[in-house]
Amino acid sequence: MNNETWYTLQNHVYHYYKKYVKGNENTSHELAERKLNRNIRLAKPILRGKIQSIYSYGCLMIKTKSDEKGDRIIAVYNNKYPDKNWELHNKKFKKLNKKFDIPMEVS
C-alpha cells in the first residue's frame, strides 16, 4: 500500500463492520469505506505482502487484497483487545478526517 491507494469495501465486510464494530450500526457503505481507508493509513502494518496485507488499528484488524480485481478491503476483525503497541496520532487522524470528508462526530 502507498498513501494514495484507495481500497473498495466489499459488501460482506461492510455488513460485519456495521454489526460488530461499536458505533457503526447506522454507518453508510460509503462512509464506512472512507473510515476504513483512513484507519489503514493510521494503522500499524502487521503483514505486508504483494497481494494481501493486514493492519492493526486499535482493536480492529483490517485485511486488504490487491490483484487483478483491484484494491479492496476483504476482511475486518474486531479483536475487542487493543494492540498495546499501536497509538492513534490525533493530528494525522484529524487531517485524514478532513481529507476524506469524515464528520468528527462519527469518527
Biopython code that builds the backbone (N, CA, C, O; Angstrom):
import numpy as np
from Bio.PDB.StructureBuilder import StructureBuilder

atoms = [
    (1, "MET", "N", (0.833, -1.183, 0.000)),
    (1, "MET", "CA", (0.000, 0.000, 0.000)),
    (1, "MET", "C", (0.873, 1.239, 0.000)),
    (1, "MET", "O", (1.872, 1.317, 0.714)),
    (2, "ASN", "N", (0.480, 2.197, -0.808)),
    (2, "ASN", "CA", (1.078, 3.513, -0.668)),
    (2, "ASN", "C", (-0.012, 4.434, -0.138)),
    (2, "ASN", "O", (-1.171, 4.031, -0.036)),
    (3, "ASN", "N", (0.346, 5.650, 0.195)),
    (3, "ASN", "CA", (-0.625, 6.561, 0.812)),
    (3, "ASN", "C", (-1.752, 6.961, -0.118)),
    (3, "ASN", "O", (-2.742, 7.539, 0.330)),
    (4, "GLU", "N", (-1.625, 6.664, -1.407)),
    (4, "GLU", "CA", (-2.663, 7.036, -2.361)),
    (4, "GLU", "C", (-3.578, 5.874, -2.732)),
    (4, "GLU", "O", (-4.583, 6.077, -3.414)),
    (5, "THR", "N", (-3.250, 4.672, -2.299)),
    (5, "THR", "CA", (-4.086, 3.516, -2.622)),
    (5, "THR", "C", (-5.445, 3.673, -1.960)),
    (5, "THR", "O", (-5.537, 3.939, -0.761)),
    (6, "TRP", "N", (-6.505, 3.505, -2.754)),
    (6, "TRP", "CA", (-7.866, 3.552, -2.219)),
    (6, "TRP", "C", (-8.449, 2.147, -2.304)),
    (6, "TRP", "O", (-8.509, 1.553, -3.380)),
    (7, "TYR", "N", (-8.871, 1.630, -1.175)),
    (7, "TYR", "CA", (-9.434, 0.284, -1.105)),
    (7, "TYR", "C", (-10.948, 0.348, -1.129)),
    (7, "TYR", "O", (-11.553, 1.091, -0.356)),
    (8, "THR", "N", (-11.567, -0.428, -2.013)),
    (8, "THR", "CA", (-13.027, -0.526, -2.014)),
    (8, "THR", "C", (-13.441, -1.501, -0.922)),
    (8, "THR", "O", (-12.717, -2.440, -0.591)),
    (9, "LEU", "N", (-14.606, -1.257, -0.383)),
    (9, "LEU", "CA", (-15.112, -2.064, 0.721)),
    (9, "LEU", "C", (-16.090, -3.114, 0.197)),
    (9, "LEU", "O", (-17.134, -2.783, -0.365)),
    (10, "GLN", "N", (-15.738, -4.370, 0.388)),
    (10, "GLN", "CA", (-16.597, -5.478, -0.041)),
    (10, "GLN", "C", (-17.873, -5.490, 0.798)),
    (10, "GLN", "O", (-17.837, -5.154, 1.982)),
    (11, "ASN", "N", (-19.001, -5.874, 0.195)),
    (11, "ASN", "CA", (-20.287, -5.840, 0.892)),
    (11, "ASN", "C", (-20.321, -6.698, 2.144)),
    (11, "ASN", "O", (-20.857, -6.266, 3.164)),
    (12, "HIS", "N", (-19.763, -7.905, 2.097)),
    (12, "HIS", "CA", (-19.801, -8.768, 3.283)),
    (12, "HIS", "C", (-18.984, -8.172, 4.431)),
    (12, "HIS", "O", (-19.316, -8.366, 5.601)),
    (13, "VAL", "N", (-17.926, -7.453, 4.095)),
    (13, "VAL", "CA", (-17.108, -6.795, 5.118)),
    (13, "VAL", "C", (-17.871, -5.623, 5.714)),
    (13, "VAL", "O", (-17.815, -5.384, 6.921)),
    (14, "TYR", "N", (-18.578, -4.899, 4.871)),
    (14, "TYR", "CA", (-19.400, -3.773, 5.333)),
    (14, "TYR", "C", (-20.443, -4.249, 6.340)),
    (14, "TYR", "O", (-20.635, -3.613, 7.377)),
    (15, "HIS", "N", (-21.109, -5.345, 6.050)),
    (15, "HIS", "CA", (-22.140, -5.851, 6.969)),
    (15, "HIS", "C", (-21.542, -6.290, 8.301)),
    (15, "HIS", "O", (-22.141, -6.064, 9.352)),
    (16, "TYR", "N", (-20.374, -6.912, 8.268)),
    (16, "TYR", "CA", (-19.677, -7.287, 9.505)),
    (16, "TYR", "C", (-19.325, -6.028, 10.292)),
    (16, "TYR", "O", (-19.554, -5.955, 11.500)),
    (17, "TYR", "N", (-18.768, -5.042, 9.597)),
    (17, "TYR", "CA", (-18.347, -3.779, 10.217)),
    (17, "TYR", "C", (-19.528, -3.114, 10.928)),
    (17, "TYR", "O", (-19.402, -2.685, 12.075)),
    (18, "LYS", "N", (-20.667, -3.031, 10.253)),
    (18, "LYS", "CA", (-21.858, -2.426, 10.854)),
    (18, "LYS", "C", (-22.316, -3.195, 12.086)),
    (18, "LYS", "O", (-22.721, -2.597, 13.083)),
    (19, "LYS", "N", (-22.253, -4.500, 12.019)),
    (19, "LYS", "CA", (-22.783, -5.339, 13.100)),
    (19, "LYS", "C", (-21.844, -5.437, 14.306)),
    (19, "LYS", "O", (-22.304, -5.445, 15.448)),
    (20, "TYR", "N", (-20.542, -5.512, 14.061)),
    (20, "TYR", "CA", (-19.615, -5.844, 15.145)),
    (20, "TYR", "C", (-18.661, -4.739, 15.591)),
    (20, "TYR", "O", (-17.986, -4.893, 16.609)),
    (21, "VAL", "N", (-18.589, -3.632, 14.858)),
    (21, "VAL", "CA", (-17.706, -2.545, 15.280)),
    (21, "VAL", "C", (-18.565, -1.458, 15.923)),
    (21, "VAL", "O", (-19.398, -0.829, 15.272)),
    (22, "LYS", "N", (-18.338, -1.262, 17.199)),
    (22, "LYS", "CA", (-19.152, -0.369, 18.025)),
    (22, "LYS", "C", (-19.341, 1.014, 17.390)),
    (22, "LYS", "O", (-18.397, 1.636, 16.902)),
    (23, "GLY", "N", (-20.596, 1.468, 17.416)),
    (23, "GLY", "CA", (-20.928, 2.804, 16.941)),
    (23, "GLY", "C", (-21.116, 2.925, 15.441)),
    (23, "GLY", "O", (-21.237, 4.038, 14.929)),
    (24, "ASN", "N", (-21.144, 1.814, 14.725)),
    (24, "ASN", "CA", (-21.261, 1.869, 13.270)),
    (24, "ASN", "C", (-22.525, 1.211, 12.729)),
    (24, "ASN", "O", (-22.605, 0.911, 11.538)),
    (25, "GLU", "N", (-23.504, 0.987, 13.586)),
    (25, "GLU", "CA", (-24.747, 0.317, 13.186)),
    (25, "GLU", "C", (-25.466, 1.047, 12.061)),
    (25, "GLU", "O", (-26.083, 0.418, 11.201)),
    (26, "ASN", "N", (-25.387, 2.375, 12.066)),
    (26, "ASN", "CA", (-26.100, 3.178, 11.068)),
    (26, "ASN", "C", (-25.176, 3.835, 10.048)),
    (26, "ASN", "O", (-25.580, 4.758, 9.341)),
    (27, "THR", "N", (-23.956, 3.366, 9.976)),
    (27, "THR", "CA", (-22.979, 3.941, 9.054)),
    (27, "THR", "C", (-23.248, 3.472, 7.626)),
    (27, "THR", "O", (-23.451, 2.283, 7.382)),
    (28, "SER", "N", (-23.248, 4.416, 6.689)),
    (28, "SER", "CA", (-23.459, 4.069, 5.284)),
    (28, "SER", "C", (-22.230, 3.337, 4.737)),
    (28, "SER", "O", (-21.135, 3.426, 5.292)),
    (29, "HIS", "N", (-22.440, 2.612, 3.634)),
    (29, "HIS", "CA", (-21.344, 1.891, 2.982)),
    (29, "HIS", "C", (-20.228, 2.864, 2.594)),
    (29, "HIS", "O", (-19.051, 2.592, 2.826)),
    (30, "GLU", "N", (-20.603, 3.985, 2.009)),
    (30, "GLU", "CA", (-19.631, 4.982, 1.562)),
    (30, "GLU", "C", (-18.805, 5.523, 2.732)),
    (30, "GLU", "O", (-17.582, 5.625, 2.635)),
    (31, "LEU", "N", (-19.471, 5.865, 3.829)),
    (31, "LEU", "CA", (-18.755, 6.400, 4.983)),
    (31, "LEU", "C", (-17.872, 5.329, 5.626)),
    (31, "LEU", "O", (-16.755, 5.626, 6.049)),
    (32, "ALA", "N", (-18.350, 4.106, 5.702)),
    (32, "ALA", "CA", (-17.542, 3.013, 6.247)),
    (32, "ALA", "C", (-16.270, 2.828, 5.415)),
    (32, "ALA", "O", (-15.191, 2.613, 5.967)),
    (33, "GLU", "N", (-16.398, 2.910, 4.104)),
    (33, "GLU", "CA", (-15.237, 2.771, 3.223)),
    (33, "GLU", "C", (-14.227, 3.892, 3.480)),
    (33, "GLU", "O", (-13.023, 3.640, 3.539)),
    (34, "ARG", "N", (-14.705, 5.112, 3.632)),
    (34, "ARG", "CA", (-13.806, 6.240, 3.914)),
    (34, "ARG", "C", (-13.122, 6.075, 5.265)),
    (34, "ARG", "O", (-11.925, 6.330, 5.399)),
    (35, "LYS", "N", (-13.896, 5.642, 6.273)),
    (35, "LYS", "CA", (-13.332, 5.453, 7.611)),
    (35, "LYS", "C", (-12.277, 4.347, 7.619)),
    (35, "LYS", "O", (-11.231, 4.497, 8.250)),
    (36, "LEU", "N", (-12.536, 3.260, 6.939)),
    (36, "LEU", "CA", (-11.575, 2.158, 6.914)),
    (36, "LEU", "C", (-10.315, 2.532, 6.131)),
    (36, "LEU", "O", (-9.217, 2.116, 6.501)),
    (37, "ASN", "N", (-10.454, 3.306, 5.062)),
    (37, "ASN", "CA", (-9.269, 3.780, 4.344)),
    (37, "ASN", "C", (-8.449, 4.720, 5.222)),
    (37, "ASN", "O", (-7.220, 4.676, 5.193)),
    (38, "ARG", "N", (-9.113, 5.563, 5.996)),
    (38, "ARG", "CA", (-8.399, 6.412, 6.959)),
    (38, "ARG", "C", (-7.683, 5.542, 7.983)),
    (38, "ARG", "O", (-6.511, 5.768, 8.287)),
    (39, "ASN", "N", (-8.389, 4.543, 8.515)),
    (39, "ASN", "CA", (-7.814, 3.686, 9.549)),
    (39, "ASN", "C", (-6.584, 2.932, 9.038)),
    (39, "ASN", "O", (-5.614, 2.757, 9.775)),
    (40, "ILE", "N", (-6.620, 2.490, 7.792)),
    (40, "ILE", "CA", (-5.460, 1.805, 7.207)),
    (40, "ILE", "C", (-4.252, 2.733, 7.220)),
    (40, "ILE", "O", (-3.141, 2.296, 7.517)),
    (41, "ARG", "N", (-4.456, 4.002, 6.902)),
    (41, "ARG", "CA", (-3.354, 4.957, 6.867)),
    (41, "ARG", "C", (-2.808, 5.269, 8.261)),
    (41, "ARG", "O", (-1.666, 5.707, 8.401)),
    (42, "LEU", "N", (-3.626, 5.043, 9.286)),
    (42, "LEU", "CA", (-3.207, 5.291, 10.666)),
    (42, "LEU", "C", (-2.753, 4.016, 11.377)),
    (42, "LEU", "O", (-2.231, 4.071, 12.491)),
    (43, "ALA", "N", (-2.950, 2.890, 10.739)),
    (43, "ALA", "CA", (-2.725, 1.587, 11.367)),
    (43, "ALA", "C", (-1.259, 1.181, 11.377)),
    (43, "ALA", "O", (-0.420, 1.736, 10.667)),
    (44, "LYS", "N", (-0.993, 0.192, 12.210)),
    (44, "LYS", "CA", (0.323, -0.445, 12.242)),
    (44, "LYS", "C", (0.268, -1.649, 11.307)),
    (44, "LYS", "O", (-0.588, -2.517, 11.482)),
    (45, "PRO", "N", (1.162, -1.724, 10.318)),
    (45, "PRO", "CA", (1.169, -2.899, 9.431)),
    (45, "PRO", "C", (1.634, -4.137, 10.196)),
    (45, "PRO", "O", (2.680, -4.117, 10.844)),
    (46, "ILE", "N", (0.862, -5.198, 10.119)),
    (46, "ILE", "CA", (1.213, -6.466, 10.751)),
    (46, "ILE", "C", (1.869, -7.384, 9.727)),
    (46, "ILE", "O", (2.851, -8.068, 10.016)),
    (47, "LEU", "N", (1.301, -7.382, 8.520)),
    (47, "LEU", "CA", (1.816, -8.199, 7.424)),
    (47, "LEU", "C", (1.642, -7.404, 6.142)),
    (47, "LEU", "O", (0.538, -6.964, 5.822)),
    (48, "ARG", "N", (2.725, -7.220, 5.413)),
    (48, "ARG", "CA", (2.656, -6.527, 4.122)),
    (48, "ARG", "C", (3.160, -7.467, 3.049)),
    (48, "ARG", "O", (4.351, -7.766, 2.967)),
    (49, "GLY", "N", (2.235, -7.925, 2.231)),
    (49, "GLY", "CA", (2.594, -8.793, 1.124)),
    (49, "GLY", "C", (2.335, -8.106, -0.196)),
    (49, "GLY", "O", (1.772, -7.012, -0.235)),
    (50, "LYS", "N", (2.744, -8.745, -1.279)),
    (50, "LYS", "CA", (2.492, -8.179, -2.603)),
    (50, "LYS", "C", (1.008, -8.173, -2.922)),
    (50, "LYS", "O", (0.518, -7.281, -3.614)),
    (51, "ILE", "N", (0.286, -9.179, -2.411)),
    (51, "ILE", "CA", (-1.138, -9.299, -2.723)),
    (51, "ILE", "C", (-2.014, -8.970, -1.513)),
    (51, "ILE", "O", (-2.985, -8.223, -1.645)),
    (52, "GLN", "N", (-1.691, -9.509, -0.349)),
    (52, "GLN", "CA", (-2.508, -9.289, 0.840)),
    (52, "GLN", "C", (-1.701, -8.631, 1.949)),
    (52, "GLN", "O", (-0.506, -8.881, 2.109)),
    (53, "SER", "N", (-2.392, -7.776, 2.716)),
    (53, "SER", "CA", (-1.769, -7.112, 3.860)),
    (53, "SER", "C", (-2.762, -7.097, 5.013)),
    (53, "SER", "O", (-3.974, -7.144, 4.806)),
    (54, "ILE", "N", (-2.230, -7.031, 6.229)),
    (54, "ILE", "CA", (-3.054, -6.945, 7.432)),
    (54, "ILE", "C", (-2.552, -5.769, 8.251)),
    (54, "ILE", "O", (-1.350, -5.593, 8.448)),
    (55, "TYR", "N", (-3.510, -4.958, 8.728)),
    (55, "TYR", "CA", (-3.204, -3.767, 9.507)),
    (55, "TYR", "C", (-3.921, -3.832, 10.847)),
    (55, "TYR", "O", (-5.026, -4.364, 10.949)),
    (56, "SER", "N", (-3.277, -3.284, 11.873)),
    (56, "SER", "CA", (-3.856, -3.214, 13.210)),
    (56, "SER", "C", (-4.167, -1.763, 13.534)),
    (56, "SER", "O", (-3.289, -0.900, 13.503)),
    (57, "TYR", "N", (-5.439, -1.509, 13.847)),
    (57, "TYR", "CA", (-5.901, -0.172, 14.214)),
    (57, "TYR", "C", (-6.649, -0.314, 15.540)),
    (57, "TYR", "O", (-7.851, -0.577, 15.549)),
    (58, "GLY", "N", (-5.955, -0.144, 16.638)),
    (58, "GLY", "CA", (-6.581, -0.338, 17.945)),
    (58, "GLY", "C", (-7.044, -1.769, 18.105)),
    (58, "GLY", "O", (-6.230, -2.692, 18.080)),
    (59, "CYS", "N", (-8.340, -1.966, 18.270)),
    (59, "CYS", "CA", (-8.938, -3.302, 18.394)),
    (59, "CYS", "C", (-9.256, -3.924, 17.040)),
    (59, "CYS", "O", (-9.610, -5.101, 16.962)),
    (60, "LEU", "N", (-9.132, -3.152, 15.994)),
    (60, "LEU", "CA", (-9.576, -3.591, 14.671)),
    (60, "LEU", "C", (-8.416, -4.077, 13.812)),
    (60, "LEU", "O", (-7.389, -3.409, 13.691)),
    (61, "MET", "N", (-8.599, -5.252, 13.217)),
    (61, "MET", "CA", (-7.649, -5.768, 12.231)),
    (61, "MET", "C", (-8.320, -5.604, 10.865)),
    (61, "MET", "O", (-9.492, -5.944, 10.698)),
    (62, "ILE", "N", (-7.573, -5.083, 9.894)),
    (62, "ILE", "CA", (-8.096, -4.832, 8.557)),
    (62, "ILE", "C", (-7.228, -5.585, 7.559)),
    (62, "ILE", "O", (-6.007, -5.425, 7.534)),
    (63, "LYS", "N", (-7.874, -6.415, 6.731)),
    (63, "LYS", "CA", (-7.146, -7.202, 5.738)),
    (63, "LYS", "C", (-7.479, -6.670, 4.345)),
    (63, "LYS", "O", (-8.647, -6.506, 3.991)),
    (64, "THR", "N", (-6.432, -6.404, 3.559)),
    (64, "THR", "CA", (-6.613, -5.889, 2.207)),
    (64, "THR", "C", (-6.033, -6.864, 1.190)),
    (64, "THR", "O", (-5.189, -7.704, 1.504)),
    (65, "LYS", "N", (-6.517, -6.721, -0.042)),
    (65, "LYS", "CA", (-6.027, -7.547, -1.143)),
    (65, "LYS", "C", (-5.923, -6.670, -2.383)),
    (65, "LYS", "O", (-6.818, -5.880, -2.682)),
    (66, "SER", "N", (-4.813, -6.826, -3.098)),
    (66, "SER", "CA", (-4.594, -6.092, -4.351)),
    (66, "SER", "C", (-4.226, -7.095, -5.428)),
    (66, "SER", "O", (-3.187, -7.750, -5.356)),
    (67, "ASP", "N", (-5.094, -7.208, -6.432)),
    (67, "ASP", "CA", (-4.848, -8.128, -7.542)),
    (67, "ASP", "C", (-5.582, -7.628, -8.774)),
    (67, "ASP", "O", (-5.925, -6.449, -8.856)),
    (68, "GLU", "N", (-5.827, -8.517, -9.738)),
    (68, "GLU", "CA", (-6.485, -8.098, -10.980)),
    (68, "GLU", "C", (-7.904, -7.572, -10.759)),
    (68, "GLU", "O", (-8.448, -6.885, -11.623)),
    (69, "LYS", "N", (-8.507, -7.888, -9.613)),
    (69, "LYS", "CA", (-9.847, -7.378, -9.302)),
    (69, "LYS", "C", (-9.803, -5.999, -8.653)),
    (69, "LYS", "O", (-10.848, -5.397, -8.407)),
    (70, "GLY", "N", (-8.614, -5.501, -8.376)),
    (70, "GLY", "CA", (-8.464, -4.174, -7.787)),
    (70, "GLY", "C", (-7.980, -4.224, -6.354)),
    (70, "GLY", "O", (-7.660, -5.286, -5.819)),
    (71, "ASP", "N", (-7.934, -3.055, -5.746)),
    (71, "ASP", "CA", (-7.525, -2.911, -4.351)),
    (71, "ASP", "C", (-8.784, -2.892, -3.497)),
    (71, "ASP", "O", (-9.666, -2.058, -3.698)),
    (72, "ARG", "N", (-8.864, -3.826, -2.531)),
    (72, "ARG", "CA", (-10.098, -3.905, -1.756)),
    (72, "ARG", "C", (-9.859, -4.375, -0.326)),
    (72, "ARG", "O", (-8.868, -5.038, -0.018)),
    (73, "ILE", "N", (-10.800, -4.009, 0.528)),
    (73, "ILE", "CA", (-10.808, -4.473, 1.910)),
    (73, "ILE", "C", (-11.597, -5.765, 1.911)),
    (73, "ILE", "O", (-12.784, -5.777, 1.583)),
    (74, "ILE", "N", (-10.934, -6.863, 2.281)),
    (74, "ILE", "CA", (-11.585, -8.172, 2.188)),
    (74, "ILE", "C", (-12.013, -8.726, 3.543)),
    (74, "ILE", "O", (-12.759, -9.704, 3.601)),
    (75, "ALA", "N", (-11.551, -8.115, 4.636)),
    (75, "ALA", "CA", (-11.976, -8.585, 5.958)),
    (75, "ALA", "C", (-11.647, -7.546, 7.017)),
    (75, "ALA", "O", (-10.670, -6.806, 6.901)),
    (76, "VAL", "N", (-12.468, -7.504, 8.038)),
    (76, "VAL", "CA", (-12.164, -6.779, 9.273)),
    (76, "VAL", "C", (-12.468, -7.727, 10.423)),
    (76, "VAL", "O", (-13.392, -8.539, 10.359)),
    (77, "TYR", "N", (-11.684, -7.607, 11.453)),
    (77, "TYR", "CA", (-11.877, -8.426, 12.651)),
    (77, "TYR", "C", (-11.848, -7.503, 13.853)),
    (77, "TYR", "O", (-10.935, -6.690, 13.993)),
    (78, "ASN", "N", (-12.829, -7.622, 14.712)),
    (78, "ASN", "CA", (-12.858, -6.835, 15.930)),
    (78, "ASN", "C", (-12.272, -7.683, 17.051)),
    (78, "ASN", "O", (-12.936, -8.585, 17.561)),
    (79, "ASN", "N", (-11.033, -7.396, 17.434)),
    (79, "ASN", "CA", (-10.333, -8.171, 18.451)),
    (79, "ASN", "C", (-10.891, -8.005, 19.855)),
    (79, "ASN", "O", (-10.765, -8.907, 20.684)),
    (80, "LYS", "N", (-11.503, -6.866, 20.129)),
    (80, "LYS", "CA", (-12.009, -6.485, 21.443)),
    (80, "LYS", "C", (-10.889, -6.141, 22.420)),
    (80, "LYS", "O", (-11.148, -5.591, 23.490)),
    (81, "TYR", "N", (-9.643, -6.462, 22.057)),
    (81, "TYR", "CA", (-8.490, -6.098, 22.885)),
    (81, "TYR", "C", (-7.555, -5.253, 22.040)),
    (81, "TYR", "O", (-7.071, -5.714, 21.006)),
    (82, "PRO", "N", (-7.290, -4.013, 22.466)),
    (82, "PRO", "CA", (-6.445, -3.140, 21.646)),
    (82, "PRO", "C", (-5.007, -3.627, 21.577)),
    (82, "PRO", "O", (-4.501, -4.261, 22.503)),
    (83, "ASP", "N", (-4.367, -3.319, 20.469)),
    (83, "ASP", "CA", (-2.944, -3.592, 20.277)),
    (83, "ASP", "C", (-2.178, -2.607, 21.159)),
    (83, "ASP", "O", (-2.267, -1.396, 20.956)),
    (84, "LYS", "N", (-1.441, -3.107, 22.117)),
    (84, "LYS", "CA", (-0.729, -2.251, 23.070)),
    (84, "LYS", "C", (0.431, -1.492, 22.429)),
    (84, "LYS", "O", (0.933, -0.528, 23.006)),
    (85, "ASN", "N", (0.858, -1.917, 21.249)),
    (85, "ASN", "CA", (1.963, -1.250, 20.562)),
    (85, "ASN", "C", (1.490, -0.263, 19.503)),
    (85, "ASN", "O", (2.295, 0.248, 18.723)),
    (86, "TRP", "N", (0.191, 0.005, 19.473)),
    (86, "TRP", "CA", (-0.361, 0.948, 18.498)),
    (86, "TRP", "C", (-0.844, 2.181, 19.235)),
    (86, "TRP", "O", (-1.414, 2.086, 20.322)),
    (87, "GLU", "N", (-0.614, 3.341, 18.633)),
    (87, "GLU", "CA", (-1.048, 4.596, 19.229)),
    (87, "GLU", "C", (-1.673, 5.473, 18.146)),
    (87, "GLU", "O", (-1.110, 5.622, 17.061)),
    (88, "LEU", "N", (-2.832, 6.050, 18.443)),
    (88, "LEU", "CA", (-3.508, 6.935, 17.497)),
    (88, "LEU", "C", (-2.783, 8.275, 17.449)),
    (88, "LEU", "O", (-2.517, 8.880, 18.488)),
    (89, "HIS", "N", (-2.469, 8.732, 16.253)),
    (89, "HIS", "CA", (-1.852, 10.034, 16.056)),
    (89, "HIS", "C", (-2.967, 11.032, 15.742)),
    (89, "HIS", "O", (-3.453, 11.107, 14.613)),
    (90, "ASN", "N", (-3.358, 11.794, 16.760)),
    (90, "ASN", "CA", (-4.523, 12.680, 16.665)),
    (90, "ASN", "C", (-4.427, 13.703, 15.546)),
    (90, "ASN", "O", (-5.422, 13.971, 14.874)),
    (91, "LYS", "N", (-3.251, 14.280, 15.332)),
    (91, "LYS", "CA", (-3.101, 15.300, 14.284)),
    (91, "LYS", "C", (-3.369, 14.700, 12.902)),
    (91, "LYS", "O", (-4.095, 15.281, 12.096)),
    (92, "LYS", "N", (-2.779, 13.537, 12.638)),
    (92, "LYS", "CA", (-2.990, 12.868, 11.353)),
    (92, "LYS", "C", (-4.439, 12.392, 11.230)),
    (92, "LYS", "O", (-5.019, 12.452, 10.146)),
    (93, "PHE", "N", (-5.027, 11.921, 12.332)),
    (93, "PHE", "CA", (-6.425, 11.489, 12.371)),
    (93, "PHE", "C", (-7.341, 12.630, 11.923)),
    (93, "PHE", "O", (-8.205, 12.437, 11.067)),
    (94, "LYS", "N", (-7.152, 13.807, 12.498)),
    (94, "LYS", "CA", (-7.984, 14.967, 12.153)),
    (94, "LYS", "C", (-7.761, 15.400, 10.700)),
    (94, "LYS", "O", (-8.707, 15.768, 10.004)),
    (95, "LYS", "N", (-6.515, 15.354, 10.256)),
    (95, "LYS", "CA", (-6.186, 15.729, 8.872)),
    (95, "LYS", "C", (-6.857, 14.780, 7.880)),
    (95, "LYS", "O", (-7.409, 15.222, 6.873)),
    (96, "LEU", "N", (-6.809, 13.469, 8.165)),
    (96, "LEU", "CA", (-7.439, 12.491, 7.271)),
    (96, "LEU", "C", (-8.967, 12.584, 7.318)),
    (96, "LEU", "O", (-9.628, 12.388, 6.298)),
    (97, "ASN", "N", (-9.530, 12.879, 8.487)),
    (97, "ASN", "CA", (-10.981, 13.088, 8.567)),
    (97, "ASN", "C", (-11.404, 14.204, 7.625)),
    (97, "ASN", "O", (-12.409, 14.088, 6.922)),
    (98, "LYS", "N", (-10.643, 15.272, 7.614)),
    (98, "LYS", "CA", (-10.957, 16.404, 6.731)),
    (98, "LYS", "C", (-10.782, 15.999, 5.267)),
    (98, "LYS", "O", (-11.649, 16.273, 4.438)),
    (99, "LYS", "N", (-9.661, 15.347, 4.949)),
    (99, "LYS", "CA", (-9.369, 14.943, 3.582)),
    (99, "LYS", "C", (-10.432, 13.988, 3.022)),
    (99, "LYS", "O", (-10.823, 14.101, 1.861)),
    (100, "PHE", "N", (-10.901, 13.039, 3.862)),
    (100, "PHE", "CA", (-11.868, 12.031, 3.415)),
    (100, "PHE", "C", (-13.312, 12.409, 3.735)),
    (100, "PHE", "O", (-14.223, 11.598, 3.569)),
    (101, "ASP", "N", (-13.516, 13.642, 4.194)),
    (101, "ASP", "CA", (-14.862, 14.149, 4.495)),
    (101, "ASP", "C", (-15.590, 13.251, 5.500)),
    (101, "ASP", "O", (-16.723, 12.827, 5.270)),
    (102, "ILE", "N", (-14.914, 12.971, 6.614)),
    (102, "ILE", "CA", (-15.497, 12.172, 7.696)),
    (102, "ILE", "C", (-15.861, 13.135, 8.808)),
    (102, "ILE", "O", (-14.973, 13.753, 9.395)),
    (103, "PRO", "N", (-17.146, 13.282, 9.116)),
    (103, "PRO", "CA", (-17.548, 14.197, 10.180)),
    (103, "PRO", "C", (-16.930, 13.773, 11.514)),
    (103, "PRO", "O", (-16.902, 12.586, 11.841)),
    (104, "MET", "N", (-16.441, 14.738, 12.274)),
    (104, "MET", "CA", (-15.795, 14.438, 13.565)),
    (104, "MET", "C", (-16.737, 13.716, 14.528)),
    (104, "MET", "O", (-16.288, 12.897, 15.330)),
    (105, "GLU", "N", (-18.027, 14.008, 14.458)),
    (105, "GLU", "CA", (-18.964, 13.395, 15.397)),
    (105, "GLU", "C", (-19.197, 11.914, 15.134)),
    (105, "GLU", "O", (-19.765, 11.227, 15.983)),
    (106, "VAL", "N", (-18.772, 11.402, 13.978)),
    (106, "VAL", "CA", (-18.939, 9.977, 13.680)),
    (106, "VAL", "C", (-17.593, 9.259, 13.532)),
    (106, "VAL", "O", (-17.544, 8.111, 13.090)),
    (107, "SER", "N", (-16.534, 9.920, 13.894)),
    (107, "SER", "CA", (-15.200, 9.370, 13.717)),
    (107, "SER", "C", (-15.045, 8.062, 14.423)),
    (107, "SER", "O", (-13.974, 7.458, 14.376)),
]
sb = StructureBuilder()
sb.init_structure("model")
sb.init_model(0)
sb.init_chain("A")
sb.init_seg("    ")
for serial, (resi, resn, name, xyz) in enumerate(atoms, 1):
    if name == "N":
        sb.init_residue(resn, " ", resi, " ")
    sb.init_atom(name, np.array(xyz, "f"), 0.0, 1.0, " ", f" {name:<3s}", serial, name[0])
structure = sb.get_structure()
